[in-house]
Amino acid sequence: SSSGFPVAPETEDEDKNNQLVENYLQHFYNLETDKQSRFKNKNIKTVTEKLKEMQAFFGLKVTGKPDVDTLEVMKKPRCGVPDVGQ
Amino acid sequence: YVLTDGNPKWERKNLTYRIVNYTPDMNPADVDKAIQKAFKVWSDVSPLTFKRIYDGNADIMMSFETGDHRDNSPFDGPNGFLAHAFQPGNGIGGDVHFDEAEYWTKVSNGYNLFFVAAHELGHSLGLSHSTDPGALMYPTYSYIEPNEFHLSQDDINGIQTVYGPSDNSVQPTGPTTPVTCDSKLTFDAVASMRGELLFFKGRYFWRKHPQMTEVDLNFISLFWPNLPSGIQAAYENVERDQVFLFKENKYWVLSGYDLVYSHPKSIYDLGLPKNVKRINAAFNDENSGKTYFFVGNKYWRYDENSRSMDQGYPKKIINDFPGIGKKIDAAFQYGRYIYFFIGTRQFQFDPNVKRVVSVMKSNSWFNC
């Protein structure tokens, strides 16, 4: 509820967070997973690079790591249209 | 603002829309009104017009869908993705889908249909997500009281880049989002709250912990939907864990983080005279339990314990706070000092020696 001023707890289950991050970047930042990319080329951006792209987009500190602030943004309700690309 | 890749746009200015189905969460008349208002957000600032049709294929078809609804973009149940829309074009182009699994409303609880519809229509018209946190086209949901909603200048610039200026003789303008490290930044009000500092500006506030470097900008309405924008003065009564927020001749009280009641009280209940129309700034002296209200070049002093105004006021600010002129924007006490904000400058005042000991930029707390 909006009265929860101090926000998310500090740490959560690592796997769950990683899954959240990967799903978020796949859906909104064109992260390709191995399964999806039939052509292995060196241009596939890693999760870290995509995470930096997302952090820059939201004006967060660009760490490339799923820190608390980044996870907090990823958990916010939002529009389903991707932030980059189509 | 960001235009959608390839700059897709409607070649006609007069577009049609159709509401294909309804959500059981709202009565249909409220759905119609919310969606009509959402289209008006864009028609007010561009040459576009939108006409509703009731059957057949409209340019923009609007519907409530659940889960996988055959457009390769399944919804995900409550929260998460709230809605999506397709860029201008034939067929599904321009169409808007709302996730029926959300709770849709016309107020602040659940998800406000007007606000989400207005955002999705930005996509229907050729805009992508903006990185401006104050823009309607910012990707995450944040509730704004519909009566206080104004399309931001960023969104206006975006839609006019695609379709040209509005046909109105006077071009519409919108609010811009304040920039944290702007050297010209001024504040409406500043207060402490449970060890943090809140800096109010328009419909926003910055939240800052004195020992941390991060500072983040939020809509006031995101945390307190019933608070207005444009807070003019604020102070914390640390003892009672309450923050008082003033606008015009009214004030609201936060207890902890929660608004105590949604309806404001009158500043005249505090003992201020009727000729005081608004308060410029206020701060509470934790040691003496006295609260200082600054109005123009005068100030009043209120006793929090007896809950009454002290006798012998108003007094002239300059007499008791040498170096502090008039028209104070904001004030707060932190440690030994009182900080007065006047325009882009901040005066650090030492009440023990009754002197300004330092002058800084107003946003010096933001570690720019």
HADDOCK unambig.tbl for C-alpha pairs under 7 A between the chains (distance, minus, plus):
assign (segid A and resid 2 and name CA) (segid B and resid 222 and name CA) 6.71 0.50 0.50
assign (segid A and resid 2 and name CA) (segid B and resid 223 and name CA) 5.01 0.50 0.50
assign (segid A and resid 3 and name CA) (segid B and resid 223 and name CA) 6.27 0.50 0.50
assign (segid A and resid 3 and name CA) (segid B and resid 257 and name CA) 6.30 0.50 0.50
assign (segid A and resid 3 and name CA) (segid B and resid 258 and name CA) 5.78 0.50 0.50
assign (segid A and resid 5 and name CA) (segid B and resid 257 and name CA) 6.35 0.50 0.50
assign (segid A and resid 57 and name CA) (segid B and resid 131 and name CA) 5.62 0.50 0.50
assign (segid A and resid 58 and name CA) (segid B and resid 131 and name CA) 6.17 0.50 0.50
assign (segid A and resid 76 and name CA) (segid B and resid 80 and name CA) 6.80 0.50 0.50
assign (segid A and resid 76 and name CA) (segid B and resid 140 and name CA) 6.38 0.50 0.50
assign (segid A and resid 77 and name CA) (segid B and resid 79 and name CA) 5.34 0.50 0.50
assign (segid A and resid 77 and name CA) (segid B and resid 80 and name CA) 4.57 0.50 0.50
assign (segid A and resid 77 and name CA) (segid B and resid 81 and name CA) 6.18 0.50 0.50
assign (segid A and resid 77 and name CA) (segid B and resid 82 and name CA) 6.67 0.50 0.50
assign (segid A and resid 77 and name CA) (segid B and resid 140 and name CA) 6.01 0.50 0.50
assign (segid A and resid 77 and name CA) (segid B and resid 141 and name CA) 5.73 0.50 0.50
assign (segid A and resid 78 and name CA) (segid B and resid 80 and name CA) 6.13 0.50 0.50
assign (segid A and resid 78 and name CA) (segid B and resid 81 and name CA) 5.36 0.50 0.50
assign (segid A and resid 78 and name CA) (segid B and resid 82 and name CA) 5.86 0.50 0.50
assign (segid A and resid 78 and name CA) (segid B and resid 139 and name CA) 5.68 0.50 0.50
assign (segid A and resid 78 and name CA) (segid B and resid 140 and name CA) 4.11 0.50 0.50
assign (segid A and resid 78 and name CA) (segid B and resid 141 and name CA) 5.08 0.50 0.50
assign (segid A and resid 79 and name CA) (segid B and resid 81 and name CA) 5.47 0.50 0.50
assign (segid A and resid 79 and name CA) (segid B and resid 82 and name CA) 5.57 0.50 0.50
assign (segid A and resid 79 and name CA) (segid B and resid 83 and name CA) 5.44 0.50 0.50
assign (segid A and resid 79 and name CA) (segid B and resid 84 and name CA) 5.87 0.50 0.50
assign (segid A and resid 79 and name CA) (segid B and resid 139 and name CA) 5.59 0.50 0.50
assign (segid A and resid 79 and name CA) (segid B and resid 140 and name CA) 6.42 0.50 0.50
assign (segid A and resid 80 and name CA) (segid B and resid 81 and name CA) 4.81 0.50 0.50
assign (segid A and resid 80 and name CA) (segid B and resid 82 and name CA) 6.55 0.50 0.50
assign (segid A and resid 80 and name CA) (segid B and resid 83 and name CA) 5.67 0.50 0.50
assign (segid A and resid 80 and name CA) (segid B and resid 84 and name CA) 4.91 0.50 0.50
assign (segid A and resid 81 and name CA) (segid B and resid 84 and name CA) 5.46 0.50 0.50
assign (segid A and resid 81 and name CA) (segid B and resid 85 and name CA) 6.94 0.50 0.50
assign (segid A and resid 83 and name CA) (segid B and resid 129 and name CA) 5.69 0.50 0.50
assign (segid A and resid 85 and name CA) (segid B and resid 5 and name CA) 6.69 0.50 0.50
